[in-house]
Amino acid sequence: MNISEAADRSGVSAKMIRYYESVALLKPAARRDNGYRDYGDADVSVLQFIRRTRDLGFSLEEVGALLTLWRDRKRPSREVKRLAEAHITDLERRMKETRAVLRTLRDLAQHCHGDERSECPILDDLATPPATRRRKH
Protein backbone atom coordinates (compact mmCIF):
# COMPACT_ATOMS: atom_id res chain seq x y z
CA MET A 1 0.00 0.00 0.00
CA ASN A 2 1.17 3.54 -0.63
CA ILE A 3 1.83 6.12 2.08
CA SER A 4 -1.68 7.62 1.84
CA GLU A 5 -3.28 4.23 2.42
CA ALA A 6 -0.90 3.50 5.31
CA ALA A 7 -1.77 6.90 6.78
CA ASP A 8 -5.51 6.21 6.50
CA ARG A 9 -5.24 2.74 8.03
CA SER A 10 -2.91 3.77 10.86
CA GLY A 11 -4.30 7.19 11.72
CA VAL A 12 -0.80 8.68 11.31
CA SER A 13 -0.33 11.43 8.72
CA ALA A 14 1.94 10.85 5.74
CA LYS A 15 4.19 13.64 7.00
CA MET A 16 4.59 11.91 10.36
CA ILE A 17 5.20 8.54 8.68
CA ARG A 18 8.11 10.11 6.80
CA TYR A 19 9.34 11.66 10.05
CA TYR A 20 9.15 8.34 11.94
CA GLU A 21 11.19 6.78 9.16
CA SER A 22 13.76 9.59 9.41
CA VAL A 23 14.21 9.05 13.17
CA ALA A 24 14.30 5.24 12.75
CA LEU A 25 11.12 4.42 14.64
CA LEU A 26 9.80 2.88 11.43
CA LYS A 27 12.04 1.01 9.05
CA PRO A 28 12.34 2.69 5.66
CA ALA A 29 9.61 1.43 3.37
CA ALA A 30 10.38 -0.64 0.33
CA ARG A 31 10.12 1.31 -2.90
CA ARG A 32 8.03 0.44 -5.92
CA ASP A 33 9.39 0.74 -9.45
CA ASN A 34 7.87 4.22 -9.64
CA GLY A 35 9.80 5.24 -6.47
CA TYR A 36 6.74 5.39 -4.21
CA ARG A 37 6.95 3.93 -0.73
CA ASP A 38 5.30 0.54 -0.30
CA TYR A 39 3.98 -0.38 3.16
CA GLY A 40 2.63 -3.63 4.49
CA ASP A 41 0.30 -4.64 7.30
CA ALA A 42 3.24 -4.97 9.72
CA ASP A 43 4.19 -1.35 9.03
CA VAL A 44 0.63 -0.25 9.77
CA SER A 45 0.75 -2.17 13.07
CA VAL A 46 3.97 -0.38 14.02
CA LEU A 47 2.44 2.97 13.09
CA GLN A 48 -0.64 2.23 15.19
CA PHE A 49 1.65 1.31 18.10
CA ILE A 50 3.59 4.55 17.68
CA ARG A 51 0.40 6.59 17.49
CA ARG A 52 -1.00 5.02 20.67
CA THR A 53 2.22 5.59 22.62
CA ARG A 54 2.40 9.19 21.40
CA ASP A 55 -1.27 9.70 22.31
CA LEU A 56 -0.32 8.59 25.84
CA GLY A 57 2.42 11.23 25.90
CA PHE A 58 5.51 9.07 25.61
CA SER A 59 8.57 10.84 24.19
CA LEU A 60 10.15 9.63 20.95
CA GLU A 61 12.96 8.08 22.97
CA GLU A 62 10.45 6.23 25.14
CA VAL A 63 8.51 5.13 22.06
CA GLY A 64 11.72 3.69 20.64
CA ALA A 65 12.38 1.77 23.86
CA LEU A 66 8.80 0.48 23.94
CA LEU A 67 9.00 -0.58 20.29
CA THR A 68 12.18 -2.50 21.02
CA LEU A 69 10.47 -4.25 23.93
CA TRP A 70 7.32 -4.92 21.88
CA ARG A 71 9.36 -6.55 19.13
CA ASP A 72 11.28 -8.74 21.61
CA ARG A 73 8.85 -11.53 22.48
CA LYS A 74 11.29 -12.85 25.14
CA ARG A 75 11.51 -9.57 27.04
CA PRO A 76 10.53 -9.45 30.72
CA SER A 77 7.45 -7.33 31.32
CA ARG A 78 9.20 -5.59 34.23
CA GLU A 79 11.04 -3.34 31.75
CA VAL A 80 7.77 -2.29 30.15
CA LYS A 81 6.25 -1.62 33.57
CA ARG A 82 9.33 0.37 34.62
CA LEU A 83 8.98 2.64 31.57
CA ALA A 84 5.25 3.09 32.17
CA GLU A 85 5.76 3.92 35.86
CA ALA A 86 8.53 6.41 35.05
CA HIS A 87 6.19 8.05 32.56
CA ILE A 88 3.41 8.19 35.16
CA THR A 89 5.79 9.90 37.60
CA ASP A 90 6.77 12.44 34.94
CA LEU A 91 3.12 13.12 34.05
CA GLU A 92 2.25 13.64 37.72
CA ARG A 93 5.14 16.11 38.11
CA ARG A 94 4.07 18.04 35.01
CA MET A 95 0.45 18.10 36.20
CA LYS A 96 1.57 19.54 39.54
CA GLU A 97 3.58 22.23 37.73
CA THR A 98 0.63 22.99 35.45
CA ARG A 99 -1.72 23.34 38.44
CA ALA A 100 0.73 25.82 40.03
CA VAL A 101 0.85 27.86 36.81
CA LEU A 102 -2.94 27.81 36.62
CA ARG A 103 -3.26 29.04 40.21
CA THR A 104 -0.82 31.87 39.51
CA LEU A 105 -2.60 32.94 36.34
CA ARG A 106 -5.99 32.81 38.04
CA ASP A 107 -4.66 34.96 40.87
CA LEU A 108 -3.16 37.48 38.44
CA ALA A 109 -6.34 37.61 36.34
CA GLN A 110 -8.45 38.08 39.48
CA HIS A 111 -6.38 41.12 40.45
CA CYS A 112 -6.48 42.72 37.00
CA HIS A 113 -9.30 45.25 36.62
CA GLY A 114 -9.70 44.49 32.92
CA ASP A 115 -10.95 47.97 32.19
CA GLU A 116 -9.64 51.16 30.59
CA ARG A 117 -6.89 51.64 33.17
CA SER A 118 -3.35 51.07 32.00
CA GLU A 119 -2.18 49.42 35.20
CA CYS A 120 -2.17 45.66 34.89
CA PRO A 121 -0.88 43.23 37.52
CA ILE A 122 -0.54 40.52 34.87
CA LEU A 123 1.94 42.55 32.82
CA ASP A 124 3.66 43.79 35.98
CA ASP A 125 4.20 40.22 37.11
CA LEU A 126 5.51 39.15 33.70
CA ALA A 127 8.05 41.97 33.85
CA THR A 128 9.14 41.30 37.45
CA PRO A 129 12.35 39.33 38.06
CA PRO A 130 11.61 35.87 39.52
CA ALA A 131 13.35 36.53 42.85
CA THR A 132 11.07 39.48 43.67
CA ARG A 133 7.70 38.00 42.67
CA ARG A 134 5.12 37.27 45.31
CA ARG A 135 2.88 34.44 44.21
CA LYS A 136 0.38 32.18 45.85
CA HIS A 137 0.92 28.52 45.01
C-alpha positions as CSV (number, residue, x, y, z in Angstrom):
1,M,0.0,0.0,0.0
2,N,1.2,3.5,-0.6
3,I,1.8,6.1,2.1
4,S,-1.7,7.6,1.8
5,E,-3.3,4.2,2.4
6,A,-0.9,3.5,5.3
7,A,-1.8,6.9,6.8
8,D,-5.5,6.2,6.5
9,R,-5.2,2.7,8.0
10,S,-2.9,3.8,10.9
11,G,-4.3,7.2,11.7
12,V,-0.8,8.7,11.3
13,S,-0.3,11.4,8.7
14,A,1.9,10.9,5.7
15,K,4.2,13.6,7.0
16,M,4.6,11.9,10.4
17,I,5.2,8.5,8.7
18,R,8.1,10.1,6.8
19,Y,9.3,11.7,10.0
20,Y,9.1,8.3,11.9
21,E,11.2,6.8,9.2
22,S,13.8,9.6,9.4
23,V,14.2,9.0,13.2
24,A,14.3,5.2,12.7
25,L,11.1,4.4,14.6
26,L,9.8,2.9,11.4
27,K,12.0,1.0,9.0
28,P,12.3,2.7,5.7
29,A,9.6,1.4,3.4
30,A,10.4,-0.6,0.3
31,R,10.1,1.3,-2.9
32,R,8.0,0.4,-5.9
33,D,9.4,0.7,-9.4
34,N,7.9,4.2,-9.6
35,G,9.8,5.2,-6.5
36,Y,6.7,5.4,-4.2
37,R,7.0,3.9,-0.7
38,D,5.3,0.5,-0.3
39,Y,4.0,-0.4,3.2
40,G,2.6,-3.6,4.5
41,D,0.3,-4.6,7.3
42,A,3.2,-5.0,9.7
43,D,4.2,-1.3,9.0
44,V,0.6,-0.2,9.8
45,S,0.7,-2.2,13.1
46,V,4.0,-0.4,14.0
47,L,2.4,3.0,13.1
48,Q,-0.6,2.2,15.2
49,F,1.7,1.3,18.1
50,I,3.6,4.6,17.7
51,R,0.4,6.6,17.5
52,R,-1.0,5.0,20.7
53,T,2.2,5.6,22.6
54,R,2.4,9.2,21.4
55,D,-1.3,9.7,22.3
56,L,-0.3,8.6,25.8
57,G,2.4,11.2,25.9
58,F,5.5,9.1,25.6
59,S,8.6,10.8,24.2
60,L,10.1,9.6,21.0
61,E,13.0,8.1,23.0
62,E,10.4,6.2,25.1
63,V,8.5,5.1,22.1
64,G,11.7,3.7,20.6
65,A,12.4,1.8,23.9
66,L,8.8,0.5,23.9
67,L,9.0,-0.6,20.3
68,T,12.2,-2.5,21.0
69,L,10.5,-4.3,23.9
70,W,7.3,-4.9,21.9
71,R,9.4,-6.6,19.1
72,D,11.3,-8.7,21.6
73,R,8.9,-11.5,22.5
74,K,11.3,-12.9,25.1
75,R,11.5,-9.6,27.0
76,P,10.5,-9.4,30.7
77,S,7.5,-7.3,31.3
78,R,9.2,-5.6,34.2
79,E,11.0,-3.3,31.8
80,V,7.8,-2.3,30.2
81,K,6.3,-1.6,33.6
82,R,9.3,0.4,34.6
83,L,9.0,2.6,31.6
84,A,5.2,3.1,32.2
85,E,5.8,3.9,35.9
86,A,8.5,6.4,35.1
87,H,6.2,8.1,32.6
88,I,3.4,8.2,35.2
89,T,5.8,9.9,37.6
90,D,6.8,12.4,34.9
91,L,3.1,13.1,34.1
92,E,2.2,13.6,37.7
93,R,5.1,16.1,38.1
94,R,4.1,18.0,35.0
95,M,0.4,18.1,36.2
96,K,1.6,19.5,39.5
97,E,3.6,22.2,37.7
98,T,0.6,23.0,35.5
99,R,-1.7,23.3,38.4
100,A,0.7,25.8,40.0
101,V,0.8,27.9,36.8
102,L,-2.9,27.8,36.6
103,R,-3.3,29.0,40.2
104,T,-0.8,31.9,39.5
105,L,-2.6,32.9,36.3
106,R,-6.0,32.8,38.0
107,D,-4.7,35.0,40.9
108,L,-3.2,37.5,38.4
109,A,-6.3,37.6,36.3
110,Q,-8.5,38.1,39.5
111,H,-6.4,41.1,40.4
112,C,-6.5,42.7,37.0
113,H,-9.3,45.2,36.6
114,G,-9.7,44.5,32.9
115,D,-11.0,48.0,32.2
116,E,-9.6,51.2,30.6
117,R,-6.9,51.6,33.2
118,S,-3.4,51.1,32.0
119,E,-2.2,49.4,35.2
120,C,-2.2,45.7,34.9
121,P,-0.9,43.2,37.5
122,I,-0.5,40.5,34.9
123,L,1.9,42.6,32.8
124,D,3.7,43.8,36.0
125,D,4.2,40.2,37.1
126,L,5.5,39.1,33.7
127,A,8.1,42.0,33.8
128,T,9.1,41.3,37.5
129,P,12.4,39.3,38.1
130,P,11.6,35.9,39.5
131,A,13.3,36.5,42.9
132,T,11.1,39.5,43.7
133,R,7.7,38.0,42.7
134,R,5.1,37.3,45.3
135,R,2.9,34.4,44.2
136,K,0.4,32.2,45.9
137,H,0.9,28.5,45.0
